Structures are given as structure tokens and as C-alpha cells.
Amino acid sequence: MDSDLQRYLDDLVSTARGVLGADLVGAYAAGSVGLGAYQPGRSDVDVALLSAVPLTETVKRTLVARLRHEALPCPARGLELVVYHRAVAASGTPEPGFEVELNTGAGMPFRRTLDPADRPMADGRFWYGLDRSILHQSGLALLGPPAGEAFADLAPADLRRLLIEALIWWLALPTPPADQPAPGTEDAVLGACRSLVRHRDGVWLAKVAAGQRLIDAGDRAEVIQRAVAARHGGPPPTGAQARAFQQRVRDEIAA
């Protein structure tokens, strides 16, 4: 692991323990760190904390104050932190179910949400169940039992529904000009690749690895090759290419 990232994660766990004490029963690196695809300067740091008890609002606010970028500088683009009660993590629920959500860093907008009911519907409610499914498979334990024991996977029907909801959400975003390479479309395409690989093969992969698996399996979609190449400095797909591919993936998962 990148040495700056390792120090940051150690400090994050120590700081969280200073707020939660013995109620901090688990800490897990998720996302690109858990999937072995962290890229300094590009990736976010995704972390999930588990508490033995539901948190009071005072504790939630203190945790946010101690972990936000201004108090504990994040070496990546930003920190995406979610805190769960351990019973929620172990339940396999598709609902958000979090105690605290914090997005903070030099390269991302600040967000603090202390109750799932306050999460705007337009921002999507599918993220959390999918993230916990990834944690179940590939979470990196920083504290506590293995992630596969702490986080239950989604039931197949719930997984399928959340994958479709995620694709519908992406497709509802403003469409870039159809005939021009559009920054960001590579992430949309590779995210759809990851969903498709999970649906077909039952495994979560990092985005580029998922795109490469589809290419290696014989998927001739040029848009996947362009999305993978864009991660190495090539031009990203056009808006029209990205939307067409996302629609194809949505239709296959929904069929």
C-alpha cells in the first residue's frame, strides 16, 4: 500500500477510536483500496466504520469534526466515509442504513449526512447496499473481524434491483455532446462494466479490470476499449457511446 495512504488510514482509525472508544468494533478500506486498484492522485479513499451501538447526534458531529479534511488531511482526492451499526452491516439490507456519511477532501465537495432520511433521493440510495456487497467480498480489515464476516452480501434480487437503479441514475445525468469525447464518460462506461461482470460472473472487480475482462471475453464494444485507454491518457468515449453501452448493460441485467 502507498505509504502516505497507510499512515492516513492508521491515523483515521486512531482518531475514530478516540471518539468512539470501545464502541468502534471494525474499520475497513473499501472501493479501489479494497479491490487493489488504488491510484495516488486519482482515487478516493473509501472507508467503512462499524459501531457496536447507534450513535448519538453529538457523537456523529464530533466524528465528522475530527475526520474531515481540515482536521485530518486526506492524501487522496478525498475521503468517502460511512459509519454503520454492526447489526446493519450484518443484515444484508439493501437500504442505506448508515449512521454517518462524510465526503471530504481537497478534490471533492464536502458532504455530511447524519441520517439516511436526509439523503436527497436525486443523489441515489443504491450506493450503500452495493458498497457493502463489495466490502463483503473485498473489504480490507484495518480493525475488527474479516470483512466477509462483518458485512453480509445482498440477496440476488436486491443486488439486481440496485444494479439497475444505479444504471438508471447514471443514464439520467446530463448527456455530453454526442459526437465529442466527453471527460467522465470513461468512469460511466467502466462502472457499467463492473456491474455487468458482477451480474454475469458473480464477482466484483475494479473498474478497469472489469472492462478488460469483458474485452478478453470477446466483447467487441469499442467503447470499452476507449474507456480503458482513457485511463492511460487516451481520449474518452463520446456521450452517445457511453449512453448506448449503459443502456445495453441495463437491459441485460433487467432481462
TORDOKOL-848544 format. One record per atom (N, C-alpha, C): y, z, x; residue in three letters. Coordinates in pm, whole numbers, plus 32768, in hexadecimal, padded with zeros to 4 digits. Atoms other than C-alpha are relative to their C-alpha. Last residue first. Layout:
<nodes>
YZXAla/...
</nodes>
This chain:
<nodes>
8065804F8048Ala/7C7278AC72C3Ala/7F8480537FE1Ala/7FFF7FE68091Ala/7D8679A57317Ala/7F8E7FBB7FB6Ala/801F7F738016Ile/7D3D79AC748CIle/7FF4801F7F6CIle/808A7FE57FD7Glu/7D297831749CGlu/7FDA80907FE6Glu/805D803A8061Asp/7E64780073CCAsp/7F6F801B8026Asp/7FFE7FB2807CArg/7F2C78F3749FArg/7F9A7FCA7F9DArg/80467F827FE7Val/7EBC784775DEVal/7FFD80557F82Val/808E801F7FF1Arg/7F2276F0755DArg/7FAE807F8015Arg/8035801C8086Gln/806F777674E2Gln/7F6B7FE28005Gln/800A7F818046Gln/80B2780F7638Gln/7FC77FED7F73Gln/80747FB87FCAPhe/806176C276DDPhe/7FEF80857FB8Phe/807B8045802BAla/814A75FE75F9Ala/7F85804B8032Ala/80197FE4808EArg/825E76FE762AArg/7F7F7FBF7FD2Arg/80267F748010Ala/824676F177A6Ala/7FDE801F7F6FAla/80867FEC7FCAGln/8243757677B6Gln/7FD080907FE7Gln/80608040805BAla/836F755C76CDAla/7F7180128031Ala/800F7FAF8078Gly/8436765A7795Gly/7F997FC67FA1Gly/7F9480128061Thr/83F6759D78D5Thr/7FE7805A7F88Thr/8016805F806FPro/830B762679DBPro/807D7FF17FAAPro/804F7FCA806FPro/839476D17B13Pro/7FE77F967F95Pro/7FB67FFE807FPro/840176147C4BPro/7FA980367F8FPro/7FF880828043Gly/8349767C7D89Gly/804F80097F7FGly/7F8480477FE6Gly/839A77B57E52Gly/800D7F797FBFGly/7FF480187F70His/8247785C7E75His/80787FA78020His/80037F7D7FC0Arg/823E78F87D1AArg/800D7FF48098Arg/7F797FC6800AAla/82AB77A47C99Ala/8006808A803FAla/7FAE80327F91Ala/816577107D1DAla/808C803C7FFFAla/80327FC27F85Val/809D77EE7C2EVal/80567FD58077Val/7FDC7F738007Ala/817777847B08Ala/7FD1804A807EAla/7F717FF27FE3Arg/816376157B6BArg/802A80937FFFArg/7FEC801C7F73Gln/7FE876257B81Gln/8094800F8026Gln/80357F8D7FB6Ile/7FD776CD7A2DIle/80197FEC8095Ile/7FA17F92800AVal/80C175C97992Val/7FCD807A804DVal/7FA280067F8FGlu/7FEA74AC7A11Glu/805C80798001Glu/7F737FF38028Ala/7EDD75137919Ala/805B8003807BAla/7FAF806A7FC3Arg/7D93749179A3Arg/8095800B7FDFArg/7F918018805CAsp/7CCA75CB7961Asp/80627FA18043Asp/7FF58089802EGly/7B9975987A3EGly/806D7FE67F9AGly/806380178069Ala/7B1E76FA7A7AAla/800C7F747FC3Ala/8083800C7FC1Asp/7BD877017BC7Asp/7F927FE37F99Asp/8002807E7FB3Ile/7D1E76BB7B10Ile/7F767FEA803BIle/8007806D8061Leu/7CD477CE7A13Leu/7FFE7F798046Leu/808780038039Arg/7C8278C27B2BArg/7FF37F8E7F9BArg/805A80437FA3Gln/7DC178617BE1Gln/7F727FFB7FCAGln/7FE4808F8000Gly/7E9478B87AB3Gly/7FA27FB4805BGly/80308035807FAla/7DE77A087A93Ala/801A7F6A7FF6Ala/809280097FF8Ala/7E187A507C04Ala/7FC57FC97F7FAla/801F80767FB0Val/7F8979FC7BE2Val/7F697FEE800BVal/7FD8807D8041Lys/7FAF7AEF7AC0Lys/7FD97F848050Lys/7F7380187FE7Ala/7EE47C0F7B4DAla/80247F737FD0Ala/7FDD802A7F79Leu/7D907C217AA9Leu/80978001800FLeu/7F72800E7FE3Trp/7D0C7CDB7978Trp/80127FD98092Trp/7FCD7FBE7F88Val/7BA07C9A7927Val/80967FE7800BVal/80077F6F800CGly/7AE37C4977E7Gly/8034804C8078Gly/805A7FC67F9CAsp/7A9C7AE17849Asp/7FF780977FFBAsp/8079804D7FE3Arg/7B2C7A13772BArg/7F9A80508052Arg/80458026807CHis/7C2A7AFF7690His/7F7B7FBC801EHis/80347F83803DArg/7C8D7BA377D9Arg/7FB07FE07F83Arg/80717FD37FAFVal/7CA87A4A787BVal/7FC580817FC7Val/80718059801BLeu/7D8179D0775DLeu/7F858028804FLeu/80357FE38085Ser/7E6A7AFB776ESer/7F847FAC7FE3Ser/80437F7E7FF7Arg/7E937AD178E6Arg/7FC380267F7AArg/807E80127FB7Cys/7EDD795F78BBCys/7FB380848007Cys/805E803A8060Ala/7FE279B377B2Ala/7F787FE68041Ala/80247F93805CGly/808B7A9878AEGly/7F9F7FD07F96Gly/80677FB17FBCLeu/8078797B79A9Leu/7FD9807A7FAELeu/807E804B7FF7Val/812F789378B9Val/7F928055803DVal/803480118088Ala/823F798D785DAla/7F797FBA8002Ala/80377F7F802AAsp/826A79F379C9Asp/7FC67FF77F74Asp/807D7FE87FB6Glu/828C78877A34Glu/7FC180857FD8Glu/8071803A804AThr/8385784C791BThr/7F7D8016804BThr/803F7FA2805AGly/8473794479BCGly/7F897FC87FB5Gly/80287F837FC0Pro/855878457A5BPro/7FC780627F98Pro/7FB87F8D8036Ala/85587703798DAla/7FD080808044Ala/80427F867FD1Pro/84FE75B17A1DPro/8053807A7FDBPro/7FD07FCC7F81Gln/85B474B47940Gln/7FAA8077802BGln/8025805A7F93Asp/852F73D2782DAsp/802D80308089Asp/808C802E7FFCAla/851B74C27709Ala/7FDB7FB5807EAla/800180918014Pro/865C7585773EPro/7F787FC4801EPro/7FAB80477FA0Pro/85FF76F87739Pro/80017F6A7FE0Pro/804380687FB2Thr/856B778775F7Thr/80617FBD8061Thr/7FB880807FFAPro/85F978CE7576Pro/7FBB7F9D805EPro/7F8C7FFB7FA7Leu/84EA79D6754DLeu/80467F798003Leu/7F867FED804FAla/840A79BB7418Ala/807D800A8058Ala/7FD98080803CLeu/82EE792474E4Leu/8080800B7FAELeu/7FCE805A7F97Trp/82DE7A5B75BETrp/80327F7E7FC4Trp/7F807FC97FCFTrp/82C27B3C748BTrp/803B7FA5806ATrp/7F9C801E8067Ile/81B57A5E73EFIle/80898031802CIle/7FE2808F7FF6Leu/80F37A707537Leu/80677FD67F98Leu/7FB580177F85Ala/81087BEC753DAla/80287F6D800DAla/7F777FCF8015Glu/80A07C0973D1Glu/80567FE6807CGlu/7FBB80628055Ile/7F717B2D7418Ile/8090802A7FE9Ile/7FEC80797FB0Leu/7F067C09753BLeu/804A7F967FB0Leu/7F8F7FE97FA6Leu/7F417D3C7463Leu/801A7F89805BLeu/7F847FFE804DArg/7E607CB9734DArg/80798012805CArg/7FE08088802BArg/7D4A7C5A743EArg/80857FFC7FB5Arg/7FD8804E7F8BLeu/7D507DAF74E3Leu/802A7F747FD7Leu/7F787FD67FDDAsp/7D4B7E5E7392Asp/80337FB38079Asp/7FA480358066Ala/7C1E7D95731FAla/80908025801FAla/7FED80927FF6Pro/7B647DD47466Pro/80637FC87F9BPro/806B8042804AAla/7BA17F51745CAla/801A7F698003Ala/7FEB8025808ALeu/7C9A7FB17567Leu/7F7F7FCE7FC1Leu/7FDE808B801AAsp/7C30805A76A9Asp/80177FEB7F6BAsp/8065804C804BAla/7C3C81D176D7Ala/802F7F717FEFAla/7FCD80618061Phe/7D17826277E9Phe/7F8C7FB97FBDPhe/7F887FCB8042Ala/7CC583A178ABAla/80337FA67F91Ala/80227F8B8050Glu/7B5F83477907Glu/807780327FAFGlu/806180298063Gly/7BA581E5797FGly/7FCF80717FA8Gly/7FBA80388073Ala/7CDD82697A2BAla/7F9F7FD57F92Ala/7FF580927FFCPro/7C0F83447B10Pro/803C7FC97F7FPro/808280458001Pro/7C5F84B87AE7Pro/80127F69800BPro/80547FF38076Gly/7DAB85547B4EGly/7F807FAF8009Gly/801D7F758020Leu/7EBF84F27C3DLeu/7FA680007F86Leu/7FAF7FB77F9ELeu/7F1D83A87CE2Leu/7FEA80967FF2Leu/7FE57F718014Ala/7E0782F17C28Ala/805080398076Ala/80137FBD7F7FLeu/7E2481777C41Leu/802980927FF1Leu/7F9B7F9E7FD9Gly/7DF980D97AE9Gly/7FDB80458083Gly/7FD1800E7F76Ser/7D127FAB7AE8Ser/806B80658029Ser/804D80517FA2Gln/7C357FA079B5Gln/802A80158090Gln/808E7FDD800DHis/7CB480BB78DAHis/7FAD7FB48066His/80157F827FB8Leu/7E13807E7960Leu/7F6D80297FFALeu/7FFF80227F71Ile/7E047F1378ECIle/7FE8807E8053Ile/807C804B7FE9Ser/7D9E7F89778FSer/7FF57FD98094Ser/80697F9B7FF4Arg/7EB7808C779EArg/7F777FBF8014Arg/7FF37FBE7F7DAsp/7FAF7F7477E9Asp/7F9280698013Asp/8030805C7F9ALeu/7F2D7EAB76C2Leu/8009803F808BLeu/8091800C800CGly/7F547FD375D8Gly/7FC67FA48069Gly/803C7F827FD5Tyr/80B18013765ETyr/7F687FFD7FF6Tyr/80097FEB7F6FTrp/813F7EB37659Trp/7FA580758025Trp/808680227FCEPhe/80EF7E6174EEPhe/7FEC80288092Phe/80497F827FFDArg/821E7F0B7454Arg/7F737FEF8037Arg/809280057FF9Gly/83127DF07492Gly/7FC1808A800BGly/80287FF97F73Asp/84857DF074E8Asp/7F6880018012Asp/7FE980837FC2Ala/84E37D74738AAla/7FD67FFF8093Ala/80718058801FMet/84427EAC72F5Met/800E7F7A8047Met/7FE0806E805CPro/85477F7F73A7Pro/7F877FA57FEBPro/801380807FBAArg/84A680B67446Arg/801F7F8F7FA0Arg/7F7E80327FD5Asp/853C81E8739BAsp/7FF67F7C804DAsp/7FB8802E8076Ala/83FD823072D9Ala/80887FC58023Ala/8025808B8021Pro/834382407425Pro/804B7FC87F87Pro/80577FFF8075Asp/840C837A747DAsp/7FDC7F6F7FE0Asp/80417F7E8009Leu/84C883D675BBLeu/7FA3800C7F88Leu/802D7FF0808AThr/853782797622Thr/7FAC807E7FFAThr/803E7F7E8012Arg/8607824A775CArg/7FDD800E7F6CArg/80307FE28088Arg/866180EE77CFArg/7FBF80898002Arg/802E7F78801BPhe/8733808778FCPhe/7FD3800C7F6EPhe/7FAC7FB0805APro/874C7F117935Pro/7FC1808A7FE9Pro/80278006808DMet/86887E917A63Met/805D80557FABMet/800C80888032Gly/86CF7E357BCDGly/7FD77FF67F6FGly/7F8D80517FDAAla/87587F767C64Ala/7FFC7F767FBFAla/8005803D7F7CGly/865E80487BA9Gly/80787FA88019Gly/7F8D7FE17FADThr/860780F87A66Thr/7FF07FC08089Thr/7FED80747FA7Asn/852280C5793EAsn/807E80198051Asn/7F8C800A7FA8Leu/84B3820C78A0Leu/7FF87F808051Leu/7FFF80817FBCGlu/83CA82457779Glu/80817FF88050Glu/7F85802D7FBFVal/837D83A7770CVal/7FE87F748037Val/7FA37F8F8004Glu/827884477629Glu/80897FD78035Glu/7FCF7FC07F85Phe/81B4830A75E3Phe/805780797FE3Phe/80337F7B7FE6Gly/80DC82AC74B7Gly/8039804A8078Gly/7FBA7FDB7F84Pro/811F813674C1Pro/7FDB808D802FPro/7F747FDC8017Glu/800F80EE73BEGlu/804480298082Glu/7FAA80727FDEPro/7ECE8035741BPro/8095801E7FEEPro/7FA7802F806AThr/7E128181742BThr/804E7F84802BThr/8011808F8018Gly/7CF8819E7527Gly/80597FCA7F93Gly/80248020808BSer/7CF5831A7500Ser/7FE27F6D7FE8Ser/809280048010Ala/7CE7838B766DAla/7FD47FCD7F78Ala/8039805B7F9DAla/7E52833576BAAla/7F6B7FEE7FECAla/7FDC80898028Val/7EC083D97575Val/7FC27F9C8060Val/805480218073Ala/7E02851975C7Ala/801D7F747FCDAla/808280307FD4Arg/7E9F851E7722Arg/7FA37FDD7F8CArg/80577F8D8012His/7FFF852C7690His/7F727FD1801EHis/80557FF08076Tyr/80A583FA771FTyr/7FC6808D7FFCTyr/80477F808002Val/81C783BB780EVal/7FB4800B7F7DVal/80237FD38086Val/823A82587855Val/7FB18082800EVal/804D7F86800DLeu/82F581E8798BLeu/7FE4801D7F6DLeu/80227FFC808EGlu/8374808E79E1Glu/7F9D80727FEEGlu/80707FB0802ELeu/841F80B67B31Leu/7FF17FF07F69Leu/7FEA7F90805AGly/85027FAD7BC1Gly/7F7F80477FE0Gly/7F9D802B8062Arg/852E7E7F7C9AArg/8021806E7F9EArg/80208082803EAla/84707F3E7DA4Ala/80737FD67FA5Ala/7FF6806A7F9BPro/84DB80537E94Pro/7FE47F757FC9Pro/807B804F8002Cys/852881437D75Cys/800C7F8E8063Cys/7FF280927FF2Pro/863682417DC0Pro/7F797FB98008Pro/8072801E7FA9Leu/85E8839F7D3ALeu/7FFD7F688011Leu/802F7F837FC6Ala/872484347C9FAla/7F8D7FEB8062Ala/7F8F7FBE7FBFGlu/87E982F57C55Glu/7FD780848042Glu/7FE6803B7F7DHis/86A5823A7C13His/806F8049804AHis/7FB2807C8007Arg/863E831D7AF5Arg/802D7FD8808CArg/804880777FD2Leu/852B84177B3FLeu/80517F7F7FFALeu/80367FF07F7AArg/85E285657B34Arg/7FC27F808037Arg/7F947FE67FA0Ala/86C285177A0AAla/7FCD8007808FAla/7FB3807B7FEEVal/85A384797948Val/806C8014806AVal/8054805D7FB6Leu/84C785AA797FLeu/80497F7D801BLeu/80017FD47F75Thr/85E086917915Thr/7FAE7FA18056Thr/7F7E80237FC4Arg/861685CA77D7Arg/8007802A8093Arg/7FF580917FF6Lys/84A685D9777DLys/80807FD88047Lys/805280297F8EVal/8494874E77CCVal/80087F698013Val/7FC07FD17F85Thr/85B9879576E5Thr/7FB27FD5807BThr/7F93805C7FDEGlu/852686B975D5Glu/8046802B8080Glu/7F877FE3804CThr/83E6878575DCThr/806E7F9D8029Thr/7F8A7FD37FB8Leu/82B186DE766ALeu/807180207FA0Leu/7F8B804E8027Pro/815E86CC75BFPro/807D803B8040Pro/7FC37FD4807DVal/805B87867690Val/806C7F9C7FD8Val/80637FB5804CAla/7F66873477A9Ala/803580297F77Ala/7FDE7F738013Ser/80508628782BSer/7F9380437FABSer/80457FBD806DLeu/7FE884D978BALeu/802780937FFDLeu/801B7F727FEBLeu/80CB83FE798DLeu/7FBB80387F85Leu/801C7FB28079Ala/80C582827995Ala/7FE1808F8028Ala/80427F7F7FF1Val/816C81BD7AABVal/7FEB803D7F77Val/802A7FCD8083Asp/81D680517ACBAsp/7FAF807F8015Asp/80617F957FEFVal/829A7FF47C03Val/7FE280387F76Val/7FD87F7D802FAsp/83437EA47BD2Asp/7F968065802CAsp/804B7FB68065Ser/82EF7D787CA8Ser/804C807E7FD3Ser/8012804A807DArg/83D87C877D5AArg/7FC580567F91Arg/7F8D8053801EGly/846D7D267E91Gly/7FF57FB37F7EGly/7F7F7FC27FE4Pro/83237DAA7F10Pro/80717F9F7FE4Pro/7FB1804F7FA1Gln/82037CF07E67Gln/808780458017Gln/7F767FD67FECTyr/80F87DC47DBATyr/80447FAD806CTyr/7FAB80767FF2Ala/7FC07CFD7D62Ala/809380248014Ala/800380307F76Gly/7EA67DF97D85Gly/80587F88801AGly/804B807D7FF9Leu/7E6C7E207C0FLeu/80007FC3808CLeu/808A7FE98025Gly/7ED57F8E7C11Gly/7FA97F85800FGly/80387FA57F9DVal/80127F407CD0Val/7F6C80177FE3Val/8022804A7F87Ser/805E7E0B7BFCSer/7FC5805A806CSer/7FC180817FE7Gly/80507ECF7AB8Gly/7FD17FC08081Gly/803380698059Ala/7FDD80387ACCAla/80397F7A802DAla/7FB7807C7FE8Ala/8004815A7BBDAla/7FBC7F927FAEAla/804A807C7FE5Tyr/7F7582947B22Tyr/80607F8D8019Tyr/7F98805F7FDBAla/7FDC84027B05Ala/7FBA7F828033Ala/802680837FCDGly/7F0685087A58Gly/807A7FAC8020Gly/809180067FE6Val/7EFC867279E9Val/7FD27F778030Val/801680867FCALeu/806D86CE79F1Leu/7F6E7FF5802BLeu/8016805B8071Asp/806888047913Asp/7FF67F6E802DAsp/808F80138014Ala/803988DB7A4BAla/7FE27FA37F8BAla/80577F977FCFGly/81A788AD7AA2Gly/7F6E7FDE7FE9Gly/806B7FE48061Leu/825D87B479C4Leu/7FA38070802DLeu/7FCF7FF28089Val/83AD87A27A78Val/7F9380317FA2Val/7F987F9A8002Gly/834887E37BE1Gly/803980167F76Gly/80447F7E8001Arg/820787227BA2Arg/806680717FFFArg/80347FEA8087Ala/82DC85F37B45Ala/7FB880867FF5Ala/7F8D7FE28057Thr/839B86147C8CThr/7FD1801B7F71Thr/7FCE7F7B7FDDSer/825B86297D58Ser/8073802A7FA5Ser/80627F9F8032Val/81C584FE7CA2Val/8030808E801CVal/7FFB80028093Leu/830184327CDBLeu/7FA080677FC6Leu/7F897FB3802AAsp/8317849B7E48Asp/800980067F68Asp/80177F737FDEAsp/81B284287E8BAsp/807580567FCFAsp/80607FCD8062Leu/81F682E37DD0Leu/7FDF8093801BLeu/7FBD7FF38082Tyr/833082A77E9ETyr/7FA1803B7F98Tyr/7FA87F8A7FFAArg/828082EF7FE6Arg/804280177F79Arg/80557F887FFCGln/816B81FA7F8DGln/8055807E8002Gln/80357FE98086Leu/826880F17F25Leu/7FAB807F7FFELeu/7F927FD08052Asp/8323810D806CAsp/7FD180207F73Asp/7FE27F757FDBSer/81D980F38129Ser/8074803A7FAFSer/7F7F7FFF7FBCAsp/81647FBB806FAsp/802D80908019Asp/7F8980008054Met/800080008000Met/807C80008058Met/
</nodes>
